[in-house]
Amino acid sequence: MPDPFKIIRNLACFVLVLAVFGCNHADKKPDKKVVKKTQKVKPKEYKEIKYTEPQLLVFFDSVGKLPLQPLADKAAFLADSVFENFTEPMNRILSSADFVSLKTCIRKGMINASAAKKIFGEIKFDSTCNAKTLFDSVKKGSVYLGYFPFDGNRNRFDEFGILIGNAGHCDSSELYFFKGNKIIAKQSGYSRYEDNIQYFKNADGESIVYRRFEFTRGSGIWWFNSFFYKYDGDKIIPVLNELKNSNLLQPSPWGTRELWLESTIQTTNPLVMKVVYHQQFPDTTEYDHYVTDTKPGPMIVNDSTLVKYTWNTKTKKLEVQLEQAKISRPQILSYYLVDNELLFISAYHQRIKEIMRNKNKKKSVLHYLNIIKNHQNELSEHQ
């Protein structure tokens, strides 16, 4: 199974690259080639080109004609890959004695290290896994055990989760999924958030567990998705990956447009989310990502909508119903913190065209298009 945290580290590197293209004020130099010591090679310099308005409008129209689906698939690839590979299937049946021992540990909120290895198999943990809170720890020689009855009945022990190691402190924390006395899957349990493991009953009566996954987080920048997984007999299957909250507030060195989207669950059967979102351009053509008192620029969109999801018994997925919503799937993906500027331009093409009818607002749009066209030129030179 691919390591999701390795993927996240790669994403962090990408964010740094995004900072370079977003600021677009410093010359970028390519990697140095291996040459003879006596040979002097002058690195190629990349300087920003100032395009004319007609050139930028041609670029804008050409992007608007690009097919949306390939751009959307590219933007969704990273998050979907992590989501689909986050669960490791297991098939471990506990003996009657071990199951009774586990129930005793659940009541105590801790488990002896040797007992944990006997029940769950090989487990890696250190002293950080013992901490319940900053001011509390479990008994020496034991580790924290969290219990999550996914049917709401703490004494039924049918569909439930066991968290080994304190999620907020223990990098090697694991979340185990049980069906009766059988361990059917596990996921990384590490999380900064105490409310990271939530659940509800699906239309077919089986449990759906959802978790917040952090792709990146920093000052003025973060990106979280909600991962939904469902009990399907004695398996855990991925059923929905949805954007929970993304933020790129300006002024910021991380991007060329301000964006915010947050989704919150309103009801669970049927699943309905409220999505609040906005996007905004920088205020002037002299915009500097490092200036801290930049005024807001033209608002691209500022709205909210309800989004409904229905269970598809054939595909075994929670499927989004956007027919009545004010936002499209490609537009939602434009809030992902990946290199998705072409997707954004295409998904909001008509709205951007309307903004440019205002002479003052048009300057900010052209400034943005100039940055993106330069970025696309650099990408093509490296291909």
C-alpha positions in Angstrom: 0.0 0.0 0.0 1.4 3.4 -0.9 2.4 5.5 2.1 -0.1 8.4 2.2 2.2 10.5 4.4 5.0 10.1 1.8 2.5 11.5 -0.8 1.8 14.4 1.6 5.5 15.1 1.9 5.7 15.2 -1.9 2.7 17.6 -1.9 4.5 19.9 0.6 7.4 20.1 -1.9 4.8 21.0 -4.6 3.4 23.8 -2.5 6.9 25.3 -2.4 7.0 25.1 -6.2 3.5 26.7 -6.3 4.9 29.6 -4.2 7.5 30.3 -6.9 5.0 30.3 -9.7 2.5 32.2 -7.6 4.9 35.0 -6.7 6.5 35.0 -10.1 8.8 37.9 -9.1 12.1 36.1 -8.9 14.0 34.6 -11.8 14.0 30.8 -11.7 17.1 28.9 -12.6 17.2 25.3 -13.8 19.1 22.5 -12.1 22.8 22.7 -12.8 24.2 20.0 -15.2 27.3 18.0 -14.5 30.1 19.6 -16.5 33.9 19.5 -16.5 35.5 21.7 -13.9 37.2 23.8 -16.5 33.9 24.5 -18.3 31.8 27.5 -17.2 28.1 27.2 -18.0 25.9 30.2 -17.5 22.5 29.0 -16.1 19.5 29.8 -18.2 17.4 32.6 -16.7 13.6 32.7 -16.9 12.2 36.2 -16.9 8.6 37.1 -16.8 7.2 38.2 -20.2 4.8 41.0 -20.2 2.1 40.0 -22.8 -0.2 42.4 -24.6 -3.9 42.4 -23.8 -4.8 40.7 -27.2 -2.3 37.9 -26.5 -3.7 37.3 -23.0 -7.3 37.3 -24.4 -6.3 34.7 -27.0 -4.8 32.6 -24.2 -7.9 33.0 -22.1 -10.2 31.9 -24.9 -8.0 29.0 -25.8 -8.1 27.7 -22.2 -11.9 28.1 -22.1 -12.1 25.7 -25.0 -10.1 23.0 -23.3 -12.2 19.9 -22.3 -13.0 20.1 -18.6 -12.9 16.4 -17.6 -9.2 15.8 -18.2 -8.3 18.9 -16.3 -10.7 17.9 -13.5 -9.2 14.3 -13.4 -5.7 15.7 -13.1 -6.6 18.0 -10.2 -8.4 15.2 -8.4 -5.6 12.6 -8.9 -3.6 13.1 -5.8 -6.5 13.2 -3.3 -8.2 10.3 -5.0 -5.0 8.2 -4.9 -4.5 8.7 -1.1 -8.2 8.1 -0.5 -8.3 4.8 -2.5 -5.2 3.4 -0.8 -5.6 4.6 2.7 -7.2 1.4 4.0 -5.2 -1.9 4.4 -7.5 -5.0 4.3 -7.0 -7.5 7.2 -8.4 -10.9 8.0 -7.6 -11.6 11.6 -10.0 -13.6 13.8 -9.7 -13.2 17.6 -10.0 -16.2 19.9 -12.8 -16.1 22.5 -10.2 -15.4 25.2 -8.6 -12.6 23.2 -12.0 -11.0 22.5 -12.9 -11.0 26.2 -9.5 -9.5 27.0 -10.0 -6.8 24.4 -13.4 -5.8 26.0 -11.7 -5.5 29.3 -9.1 -3.2 27.8 -11.8 -1.1 26.2 -13.3 -0.5 29.7 -9.9 0.5 31.0 -9.0 2.7 28.0 -5.5 1.1 27.7 -3.9 -2.1 26.7 -0.7 -3.8 27.7 1.9 -3.8 24.9 2.3 -7.5 24.8 -1.5 -8.0 24.7 -1.8 -5.5 21.9 0.7 -7.4 19.8 -1.1 -10.7 20.5 -4.4 -9.3 19.5 -3.5 -6.9 16.6 -0.2 -8.4 15.4 3.0 -6.6 15.0 2.6 -3.0 16.3 5.2 -0.3 16.4 4.9 2.4 19.0 7.0 4.4 21.4 6.6 6.5 24.5 4.6 9.2 22.7 1.8 6.6 22.1 1.1 6.5 25.8 0.0 10.1 26.2 -3.8 10.6 26.5 -3.3 14.3 26.8 -0.5 16.7 27.5 -1.1 16.2 31.3 -2.0 12.5 31.4 -0.6 9.1 30.4 -1.6 5.5 30.6 -0.1 3.0 32.9 3.6 2.2 32.3 4.0 -0.7 29.9 0.6 0.0 28.3 -0.6 2.2 25.4 -3.8 4.2 24.9 -6.8 2.4 23.5 -9.8 4.3 22.0 -13.1 2.6 21.3 -15.6 3.7 18.6 -18.9 1.7 18.4 -20.1 2.6 15.0 -23.7 1.4 15.7 -24.0 3.7 18.8 -24.3 0.7 21.2 -21.1 0.4 23.4 -22.0 -3.1 24.4 -22.9 -4.7 21.1 -19.4 -5.1 19.6 -20.6 -5.6 16.0 -19.2 -2.8 13.9 -16.6 -0.9 15.8 -13.2 0.7 15.7 -10.2 0.4 18.0 -7.6 3.2 18.0 -4.2 2.1 19.4 -1.9 4.9 20.5 -3.0 8.5 21.1 -3.9 9.9 17.7 -2.6 13.4 18.3 0.9 12.4 19.6 1.7 8.9 18.2 2.8 8.9 14.5 2.4 5.1 14.4 -1.1 5.2 15.8 -3.5 2.7 14.0 -7.2 2.5 13.6 -8.5 -1.1 13.4 -12.0 -1.9 12.0 -13.8 -4.8 13.6 -16.8 -6.9 12.5 -17.6 -8.9 15.6 -14.4 -10.7 16.7 -12.8 -10.2 13.3 -10.3 -7.4 12.4 -11.2 -6.6 8.7 -9.1 -3.5 8.0 -6.8 -0.8 9.4 -5.9 2.8 8.6 -3.3 5.2 10.0 -4.8 6.6 13.2 -2.6 9.7 13.5 -4.6 13.0 13.5 -4.4 16.4 15.1 -8.1 16.5 15.6 -10.0 14.8 18.4 -13.2 14.6 16.3 -11.5 12.8 13.5 -13.5 9.6 13.7 -17.2 10.1 13.0 -19.9 7.7 11.7 -23.5 7.3 10.7 -25.8 4.6 9.4 -26.2 4.3 5.7 -29.5 3.7 3.9 -28.8 -0.1 3.9 -28.2 -0.1 7.7 -24.5 -0.6 7.6 -22.0 1.9 9.1 -20.2 4.7 7.2 -17.1 6.1 8.9 -15.7 9.4 7.9 -12.4 11.1 8.7 -10.6 14.4 8.1 -7.4 14.0 6.1 -4.9 16.8 6.1 -3.1 17.3 2.9 -1.3 20.5 3.9 -1.4 23.2 6.5 0.5 26.4 7.2 0.0 30.1 7.8 -2.8 31.3 5.6 -2.9 28.0 3.7 -4.5 24.6 4.4 -6.3 21.8 2.7 -8.4 19.0 4.2 -10.7 16.4 2.6 -13.3 14.2 4.2 -12.8 10.5 3.5 -15.9 8.3 3.8 -15.5 4.5 4.2 -18.3 2.0 4.5 -18.8 -1.5 6.0 -19.6 -3.9 3.2 -20.1 -7.2 4.9 -16.6 -8.1 6.3 -14.8 -5.4 4.2 -14.2 -1.7 4.4 -14.7 0.1 1.1 -14.1 3.7 0.0 -17.4 5.4 -0.9 -16.8 9.2 -1.0 -13.9 11.6 -1.1 -15.0 15.2 -0.7 -13.3 18.6 0.0 -13.9 19.6 3.6 -12.0 22.9 3.8 -9.4 24.7 1.7 -8.0 28.1 2.3 -5.6 30.3 0.5 -6.1 33.8 1.9 -4.4 36.8 0.4 -2.0 38.4 0.7 0.0 35.1 0.6 3.2 34.0 -1.1 1.5 30.7 -1.9 -0.9 31.5 -4.8 -2.3 34.0 -7.3 -5.9 34.0 -6.2 -7.6 34.0 -2.8 -9.9 31.0 -2.2 -12.0 29.5 0.5 -14.3 26.5 0.6 -15.8 24.8 3.6 -18.3 21.9 3.6 -20.3 20.9 6.7 -22.7 18.0 7.1 -26.3 19.0 7.6 -28.0 15.6 7.6 -26.7 12.0 7.2 -29.6 10.1 5.8 -29.7 11.3 3.1 -26.3 12.9 3.3 -26.5 16.6 2.7 -23.7 19.1 3.0 -23.7 22.9 3.1 -20.9 24.3 1.0 -19.7 27.9 1.6 -17.1 29.2 -0.9 -15.5 32.3 -2.5 -12.7 33.1 -4.8 -11.1 36.5 -5.5 -8.4 38.1 -7.6 -5.6 40.4 -6.3 -6.6 44.0 -6.3 -4.2 45.7 -8.7 -1.8 44.9 -11.5 1.0 45.9 -9.1 0.0 43.2 -6.7 2.9 41.9 -4.5 2.4 38.6 -2.7 4.6 39.8 0.2 2.7 43.0 0.9 0.6 42.6 4.0 -1.9 45.4 3.5 -3.2 44.5 0.0 -6.8 45.4 -0.5 -9.3 42.8 -1.8 -9.6 42.6 -5.6 -12.5 41.6 -7.9 -14.7 38.9 -6.4 -15.0 35.9 -8.7 -17.7 34.1 -6.7 -19.0 34.4 -3.2 -21.9 32.0 -2.4 -23.2 28.9 -0.6 -25.2 25.9 -1.7 -26.6 22.6 -0.4 -25.2 19.4 -2.0 -27.0 16.1 -1.7 -25.5 12.6 -2.0 -27.3 9.4 -2.7 -26.3 5.8 -2.2 -25.8 3.8 -5.4 -26.2 0.1 -4.7 -24.5 -0.9 -8.0 -21.4 1.2 -7.8 -21.3 1.1 -3.9 -20.6 4.8 -3.8 -22.1 7.9 -2.3 -22.8 9.9 -5.5 -23.0 13.6 -5.5 -26.2 15.2 -7.0 -25.2 18.6 -8.3 -28.1 19.3 -10.6 -29.8 21.6 -8.1 -26.5 23.0 -6.6 -24.9 26.3 -7.6 -21.4 24.8 -8.0 -20.1 22.2 -10.4 -17.6 19.4 -9.8 -14.8 21.0 -11.8 -15.4 24.3 -9.9 -15.1 22.4 -6.6 -11.8 20.9 -7.7 -10.5 24.4 -8.5 -10.3 24.8 -4.7 -7.8 22.0 -4.4 -4.3 23.3 -3.6 -2.7 21.8 -6.6 -1.5 23.3 -9.9 -5.1 23.6 -11.3 -5.1 27.1 -12.8 -6.2 25.9 -16.3 -9.1 24.1 -14.6 -10.1 27.2 -12.7 -10.0 29.4 -15.9 -12.1 26.9 -17.8 -14.6 26.1 -15.0 -15.2 29.8 -14.3 -14.6 31.0 -17.9 -18.0 32.7 -18.3 -17.8 34.4 -14.9 -14.3 35.7 -15.6 -15.5 37.1 -18.9 -18.2 39.0 -17.1 -15.7 40.5 -14.7 -13.6 41.8 -17.6 -16.4 43.9 -18.8 -15.5 46.3 -16.0 -12.5 48.2 -17.1 -10.9 48.5 -13.6 -11.5 44.9 -12.7 -10.2 43.8 -16.1 -6.7 44.9 -15.1 -6.5 42.4 -12.2 -7.7 39.6 -14.5 -5.1 40.4 -17.1 -2.4 40.5 -14.5 -3.5 37.0 -13.3 -3.6 35.7 -16.9 -0.1 37.0 -17.5 1.2 35.1 -14.5 -0.5 31.9 -15.6 0.7 32.2 -19.2 4.3 32.6 -18.0 3.9 29.6 -15.8 2.5 27.5 -18.6 5.5 28.5 -20.8 7.9 27.4 -18.1 6.1 24.0 -17.8 6.3 23.5 -21.6 10.0 24.2 -21.7 10.6 21.5 -19.0 8.6 18.8 -20.9 
